[in-house]
């Protein structure tokens, strides 16, 4: 695969997928070749290149040189990525939900990489640039503007309509699930720790001061940390708090970087789907993974109940629901936790209290490739198989 005519298959028809398909028109030599969706093909409305849509994974594989996965469904994504890796097709994702659920099972078996543009990929790019300049990151920081850990359905319906996102997506942004998923991927992919389950989340209108508070925790732990600062003043961006060789202190002061020993670097604006092509080009030119969840992740995102949930409750999708939210946990401390991304079409098997961490033993979970991959990861044996072959 070389630049010139690269066939791009896209998985999903949501916000990211729709807009990425539009952006492909701005990149000569790259063309949409297939769109995998589980929707009725007659209901795709004004989707760009709707004539390329298919419900068949096999058709996606046959018509693609590279696949961009942005479905937001870890169970579906696991099956698609497995088929792509088995066929030797590289995959670029903007799907942190998939990454922190099962993507570790594919590391070293093919090219499966998160894209630049969303918070995890943007932090990876910012960190790489910082290291080239001699900075040593202490904090991989997310800039969060608002949180409500248990928002009402009425409020979320209002904001979903106003912002043009799905109800589940707006709810996951608001209740902290999304930032926990993003920072779990950052922690695993960049070798960072978390300060506590659920992240610390410093509330401070001074981004630098909040970041320094996180940096002091990192120094106590002895490793960089992945976390966020909360302020309504924050833009939609990411930041680093880093150290540098003291011999450069005077020069950094002259460059308006502050007095040290802590320095902040940030990317205040993220353009998500518009930046996916940076990673696509990297993969085409260099066959290089930009960011993954590592083959031996230490952090996962568990489901925590927002309110009592009765035995027998069917959960269509836990991410973005009003019964559960996701929090970062250390896998070694809670190996039997239920990853929130895999709680789709499950049934709760016992009464759960509000504020309870959900365990896999609390659920009736249908068999899937995704749950089997997760069990391998949690047991520390992933990756074992890909596409049915011994790894």
C-alpha positions in Angstrom: 0.0 0.0 0.0 1.5 3.3 -1.1 0.1 6.8 -1.6 -1.5 7.4 -4.9 -4.8 5.5 -4.7 -5.7 4.3 -1.2 -9.1 2.7 -0.7 -10.5 3.7 2.7 -13.2 1.6 4.4 -15.1 3.3 7.2 -16.9 1.6 10.0 -19.9 3.5 11.4 -22.3 6.2 10.3 -22.3 8.4 13.4 -20.9 11.9 13.9 -17.2 11.1 13.4 -17.8 8.7 10.4 -20.1 11.1 8.6 -17.8 14.0 8.8 -14.7 12.0 8.1 -16.3 10.8 4.9 -16.9 14.4 3.9 -13.2 15.3 4.7 -11.9 12.5 2.4 -12.9 14.7 -0.5 -10.1 17.1 0.5 -7.4 14.4 0.2 -6.5 13.4 -3.4 -5.2 9.9 -3.6 -7.5 8.7 -0.8 -11.0 7.6 -1.5 -13.9 6.1 0.3 -14.4 2.6 -0.8 -16.9 1.0 1.6 -19.0 2.0 4.6 -19.9 -0.7 7.1 -23.2 -0.1 8.9 -25.7 -2.2 10.8 -28.5 0.2 9.7 -31.0 -0.4 6.9 -29.2 0.8 3.8 -32.3 2.7 2.7 -32.3 4.9 5.9 -28.9 6.5 5.5 -30.3 9.9 4.4 -27.7 12.4 3.4 -24.7 10.3 4.3 -21.8 11.1 1.9 -21.0 8.2 -0.4 -24.1 6.3 0.8 -23.9 4.2 -2.3 -20.8 2.5 -0.8 -22.7 1.3 2.3 -22.8 -2.4 3.2 -24.0 -4.6 6.0 -21.3 -7.2 5.3 -17.9 -7.2 7.0 -16.6 -9.3 4.1 -17.5 -6.6 1.6 -15.7 -4.0 3.8 -12.5 -6.2 3.8 -12.6 -6.9 0.1 -12.9 -3.2 -0.9 -10.4 -1.6 1.6 -6.7 -1.0 1.7 -7.1 0.6 5.1 -10.0 0.8 7.5 -11.1 3.7 9.7 -13.1 2.4 12.7 -15.3 4.8 14.5 -18.4 2.9 15.5 -18.2 3.5 19.2 -19.3 -0.1 19.8 -16.5 -2.2 21.3 -18.2 -5.5 20.6 -18.9 -4.8 17.0 -15.5 -3.2 16.5 -13.7 -6.3 17.9 -15.2 -8.5 15.2 -14.4 -6.0 12.5 -10.9 -5.4 13.6 -10.2 -9.1 14.0 -11.3 -9.7 10.4 -9.2 -6.8 9.2 -6.1 -7.9 11.1 -6.6 -11.5 9.8 -6.6 -10.1 6.3 -3.5 -8.0 6.8 -5.4 -4.7 6.6 -4.3 -1.8 8.9 -6.9 -0.2 11.1 -7.0 3.4 12.3 -9.6 4.0 15.1 -11.2 7.0 16.6 -12.8 4.7 19.1 -11.3 4.9 22.6 -14.2 2.7 23.8 -12.9 -0.1 21.7 -9.3 0.6 22.5 -9.8 0.3 26.3 -12.0 -2.8 26.0 -10.4 -5.3 23.6 -7.8 -3.6 21.4 -4.9 -4.8 23.5 -5.6 -8.3 22.1 -4.5 -7.2 18.6 -1.2 -5.5 19.6 1.7 -7.1 17.7 -0.6 -9.0 15.4 -1.2 -6.1 13.0 -1.5 -2.4 12.7 -4.3 -1.2 15.0 -3.8 2.4 16.1 -5.8 5.2 17.6 -5.8 8.4 15.5 -4.7 11.9 16.3 -7.5 14.4 16.7 -9.4 13.3 19.8 -8.1 13.7 23.3 -5.9 10.5 23.5 -4.4 11.0 20.1 -3.8 14.7 20.6 -2.1 14.0 23.9 0.1 11.4 22.3 1.1 13.9 19.6 1.7 16.7 22.1 3.8 14.4 24.3 6.0 13.2 21.3 6.6 16.9 20.4 7.5 17.7 24.0 10.0 14.9 24.3 11.7 16.0 21.1 12.3 19.3 22.9 13.7 17.7 26.0 10.6 18.0 28.2 9.8 15.2 30.6 6.0 14.8 30.9 4.6 14.5 34.4 0.9 15.0 33.6 -1.1 13.9 30.5 -4.0 16.2 31.1 -7.5 16.5 29.7 -9.3 19.8 29.8 -12.8 19.2 31.0 -15.4 22.0 31.1 -18.4 20.4 32.9 -19.4 17.3 34.8 -22.6 16.0 36.4 -22.1 12.5 37.6 -25.8 11.7 37.6 -27.6 14.0 35.0 -31.3 13.9 34.4 -32.8 12.4 31.2 -34.6 15.7 30.6 -31.4 17.7 30.7 -29.5 15.3 28.5 -32.4 15.2 26.0 -32.2 19.0 25.8 -28.5 19.1 25.2 -28.5 16.2 22.8 -31.0 18.1 20.6 -29.1 21.3 21.0 -25.7 19.9 20.1 -26.8 17.4 17.5 -25.3 14.4 19.3 -27.0 11.2 20.4 -28.5 11.1 23.9 -26.0 8.4 24.9 -23.0 10.4 23.7 -24.1 13.6 25.5 -24.7 11.6 28.7 -21.3 9.9 28.5 -19.6 13.3 28.1 -21.5 14.7 31.0 -21.3 11.9 33.6 -17.5 11.5 33.3 -17.6 8.2 31.4 -15.9 9.6 28.3 -13.1 11.4 30.1 -12.4 8.2 32.1 -12.2 6.2 28.9 -10.0 8.7 27.2 -7.6 8.9 30.1 -7.5 5.1 30.5 -6.2 4.9 26.9 -3.7 7.6 27.6 -2.5 5.9 30.7 -2.0 2.5 29.0 -0.7 3.9 25.7 1.8 6.3 27.2 2.8 4.3 30.3 1.2 6.5 32.9 -0.5 5.8 36.2 -3.8 7.0 37.7 -3.9 8.8 41.0 -7.1 7.0 42.2 -10.0 5.0 40.7 -12.3 7.4 38.8 -9.4 9.9 38.4 -8.8 12.8 40.7 -10.1 15.6 38.5 -8.8 18.8 40.0 -11.3 21.6 39.9 -9.4 24.9 39.2 -10.0 27.8 36.9 -6.2 28.2 36.7 -5.3 25.4 34.3 -1.6 25.6 35.2 -2.2 25.5 38.9 -4.5 22.6 38.6 -1.9 20.8 36.5 0.8 21.4 39.0 -1.4 19.8 41.7 -1.6 16.7 39.5 2.2 16.9 38.8 3.0 16.7 42.6 0.9 13.5 42.8 2.9 12.2 39.9 6.2 12.9 41.7 4.9 11.1 44.8 3.9 8.1 42.7 7.1 8.2 40.8 5.4 8.0 37.4 3.5 10.3 35.1 -0.2 10.5 35.6 -3.2 10.6 33.4 -6.0 12.9 34.7 -7.9 16.1 34.0 -8.6 19.6 35.2 -12.2 20.8 35.5 -13.1 24.4 34.7 -15.8 26.1 32.8 -13.0 28.3 31.4 -11.4 25.3 29.7 -11.4 24.9 25.9 -11.9 21.6 24.1 -8.3 20.6 24.4 -5.4 18.8 26.2 -2.3 19.8 28.1 0.9 18.5 29.6 2.8 19.5 32.7 6.4 18.7 32.3 9.9 19.2 33.7 13.1 20.2 31.9 16.8 20.2 32.4 17.4 23.1 34.9 20.2 24.4 32.6 17.5 25.6 30.2 15.6 27.5 32.9 16.7 31.0 31.9 16.0 30.3 28.2 12.5 28.9 29.0 11.8 32.0 31.1 12.8 34.1 28.2 10.4 32.1 25.9 7.6 33.0 28.3 7.3 29.4 29.6 7.4 30.5 33.2 9.8 30.1 36.1 9.9 26.3 36.3 10.4 23.7 37.5 7.0 22.9 36.0 6.1 23.9 32.4 2.8 23.6 30.6 2.3 22.8 27.0 -1.1 22.5 25.5 -3.3 22.0 22.5 -6.4 24.1 23.1 -8.3 23.1 20.0 -9.2 19.6 18.9 -10.8 19.0 15.5 -11.3 15.3 15.8 -12.3 13.8 12.4 -10.3 16.5 10.5 -7.1 15.1 12.0 -7.7 11.4 11.3 -5.9 11.7 8.0 -2.6 12.6 9.8 -2.6 9.1 11.2 -3.9 7.5 8.0 -0.9 9.0 6.1 1.5 7.9 8.9 0.3 4.3 8.5 0.4 4.4 4.7 3.9 5.9 4.6 5.6 4.2 7.5 3.4 1.3 8.5 3.6 2.7 12.0 1.4 2.5 15.1 0.7 6.0 16.5 -1.0 5.0 19.8 -2.5 1.8 21.1 -3.7 0.5 24.5 -0.5 -1.7 25.0 -0.5 -5.5 25.0 -0.5 -5.5 28.8 -2.8 -2.6 30.0 -2.9 -1.7 33.7 -6.0 0.5 33.6 -9.6 -0.4 32.5 -12.9 1.4 32.7 -15.4 -0.3 35.0 -19.2 0.2 35.3 -20.4 2.0 38.5 -24.1 2.2 39.3 -25.7 5.6 39.5 -28.8 4.3 41.3 -30.1 1.0 42.5 -30.5 -1.5 39.7 -32.8 -4.5 40.2 -32.0 -8.1 39.2 -33.4 -8.9 35.9 -32.8 -5.4 34.4 -31.7 -5.7 30.8 -29.0 -3.3 29.8 -28.9 -2.4 26.1 -25.9 -0.2 26.4 -24.2 0.9 29.7 -22.1 3.8 28.2 -24.4 6.8 28.2 -27.1 5.2 30.2 -28.9 6.6 33.3 -28.1 3.5 35.4 -24.3 3.3 35.0 -21.2 5.4 34.4 -17.6 4.5 33.7 -14.6 5.0 36.1 -10.9 4.1 35.6 -9.8 1.2 37.7 -6.5 -0.7 38.1 -7.0 -4.1 36.5 -4.8 -5.8 39.1 -7.0 -4.6 42.0 -10.3 -5.5 40.4 -9.7 -8.2 37.8 -13.4 -9.3 37.8 -14.9 -5.9 37.2 -17.3 -5.4 34.3 -15.8 -3.2 31.6 -18.5 -0.7 30.8 -17.8 -0.9 27.0 -18.7 -4.6 27.1 -22.0 -4.1 28.9 -24.3 -4.4 25.9 -27.3 -6.6 25.8 -26.5 -8.0 29.2 -28.9 -8.8 32.1 -28.2 -7.9 35.7 -28.3 -11.0 37.8 -28.6 -9.6 41.3 -29.8 -6.4 43.0 -27.2 -3.7 42.8 -27.0 -0.7 45.2 -26.2 2.9 44.1 -22.5 3.5 43.9 -21.6 -0.2 43.5 -18.8 -1.3 41.2 -20.3 -3.9 38.8 -18.6 -7.3 38.5 -18.8 -9.7 35.6 -20.3 -12.2 38.1 -23.2 -9.7 38.6 -24.3 -10.0 34.9 -25.5 -12.5 32.4 -23.2 -11.7 29.5 -23.8 -13.3 26.1 -20.8 -15.0 24.5 -18.9 -12.9 22.0 -15.4 -12.5 20.6 -15.1 -9.3 22.6 -15.8 -10.9 26.0 -13.4 -13.7 25.2 -10.7 -11.2 24.3 -11.3 -9.2 27.4 -10.9 -12.4 29.6 -7.6 -13.0 28.0 -6.5 -9.5 28.6 -7.6 -9.5 32.3 -5.8 -12.8 32.8 -2.6 -11.2 31.5 -2.4 -13.7 28.6 -3.4 -11.4 25.7 -2.9 -11.5 22.8 -3.4 -15.3 22.3 -5.4 -15.6 19.1 -6.5 -13.4 16.3 -9.0 -14.6 13.8 -8.8 -18.1 15.2 -5.1 -18.5 14.7 -2.5 -19.1 17.4 -0.6 -15.8 18.2 
